[in-house]
């Protein structure tokens, strides 16, 4: 892959000049400044509804949608997130690619999807940066389905669930290892095994 060069303003004494620089030599924050981006937190609202129907029995909660998920307005939109591969493997189905295929996979197997947070301040997709969060109300799902178990996808979702939702529902959630690509310690095979043990329990 070639080195990406961008025009960057630098100072030579008191003179402001422009020169081409190899952006890959800088750390992430400096890269963002050079490219005119920002790592400041912004208030984001959850941009799409929960996925469930009257026959849903297991509710799977994430923390808050990633940037990619917010763009496409659907769950687990990052191509490296292993969620869809895990669920498809559990039910011996092909990995879904379209949103409609993903919806069918979830609903055909009596699952439901939603997230803990409805609104928060967040930097990009960083769960660790979430501040001033407002939780989603699960009553709509719980009152209009057959939910018997709530699963949270990863430790951050668990922490947020315990803080914001468990006091309202009184329902303890089962935490499973995150399907995020950041959770590199867990292979796809290990994820499938532990997720299957809870979803098919």
N, C-alpha and C positions, 0 to 999 in steps of 0.2 A: 504494500500500500504506500502511495507517495506521501511525502510530507506536506501537510496542509499549511499554506502560507497565507497570511492576511496582512492588510495594511494597518499598521499600528502607529499611533502618534507617540513620539518620544521627545525628550528634551536634550539638546546639545548645548550645554551652558544655558544661555537665556533664549536660545533659538528653538522654536517648536518645529520639528521636522517629521516627515512620515517615512517609514521604511517597512519593507516586507520582513516578517518574522515567521519562524516555524512555531506554530501555536502549541505543538506537542511538547515543547521544552518547558512549558509553564505548568504550575499546579492548577487544580480545578478552578479555584476562585479567580486567579489571574486570567485563565482562559475565558471565563464568563465575562469579565470586565472588558477584555479585548474584543470579544464578539458582541459587545453591547447588551449582554444579558445581565440578569440580576439574580442573586440568591436570596433576596428579601422575601419574607413571608407575605402571603396574600390570603385574604379570606376567600374560601372556596365553599360552594354549596354542592351537595350530592346531586349530580345532574340526571339521574335516571331512577326509575321505580324498582321496587323489589320484584323478584321473580318467584311466583308460587301459584298453586291452585288449591282447590278444596281437598285434594288427596295428598298434599305434601305432608311428609312425616318427619323429615330431618331438615332442620334449618342450619345452613352454613353461613357464618358471618365473617366477613373480612373487617379490616379497620376502616379504611377510607380509600376510594378509588385512586389508582395511580394516574399520572398525567395522561398516559395512553388510554386508560379506561375512560377518563373524563372526555377525551377527544372523541372516542367512538361511541360513548354513552352505553357501555356495557361492561360486565364484570370480567376481570382478569384479562385485560386487553394487551398487556405486554407479551410479545411473542416468546419470551424466555421464561415466563411464569409457567410452571408445570401443572397448574390446577386442572386444565382440560385434559391433559394426558393422563393424569391420575384418575379422574372420574371416568373417562372412557375405558381405561384399562380395568377398573373395578367391575364394570358391567359388560366387559368383552365386546366393546363397540369401537368403531373407527374414531380416530381423533377428529372432533368437529372443527370446521374451519369458519363457517358462516355463523352469524348471530342466531339465525333461525335454527340451525343444527344444534347449537349450544343450548338454546331454550328447550328444544325437544329432548335432548339428553337429560337435562335436569328434571323436567316435568314428567317424562315417561318413567322415571325411576323414583318418583315420589319425593324429590328433594325440593328445597327452596333456597334462594340466595338473597342475601342482603348485607348491609354493612352496619357497623356499630355507630359510626359518626354521620350526622346529617350535615353539619357545617363546622368548619374549623379554620384556623390560620395554619398554613402549611407551606413549606419550601419544596417545590417540585413534587416528588413522590415520596419524600422522606417521612416515614411514620414517626421517627424520633423527633421531628421538628413540630409535630402537632401541638397547638396551643389553643386555648379558649374554645374548646370543643362543645358542641351541642349534639346530644344523642338522638338517634332515630327512635321512634315509638314503634315497638314491636306488636302492639295490641291488634293492629289491623290483620297481621299475619296470623297471630296466635288465635284470634277469634274466628278466623275464616278458613282454617285448615285443620289438619290432624297432627300437628307438630308434637312429637314425643321426645325429641332430643334436639339440643342446640349444640352445634360444633363451632368453635372459633378457630380460624385459620392463623395460627402463629401466636407468639407470646405478646406481641403488641395488641392484637385484637383481644386477647384474654385480659390484659391489663385494663384496656378501655371498657370492655364489657363489665368487668367487676366494678369499676368505678362509676359507670354511668347507667348501666341497664339492669344489672342483677338486683340492685336495691328496689327497682320498680316491679320486676317480674317475680323475684324470689326463686328464679330457676338457675341452677348452677349449670354452667356450660362445660363441655369437654374440650380441652385444648389439644390440638393436633399440630405437628410440626409444620411450619410455614412452607407453602409451595413456591414462595418467591425465589428467584434466582440468587438472591443474597444469602439464602440458606444453603450454601454449597456443601455443608457438612453432611447433608442428607441426599443420598442418591435417589434417582427416580424410583428404583426398585424398592428401596426402604420406605419411601413415601407411600407407594401403592399398598404395601403390606399393612402399615399401621392405619392408614385411612380406611382400607377395606374392613379392617377388624371392627371399626366403630360404625361405619355406615351400614354394614350388613349385619350388625349385631342384633 
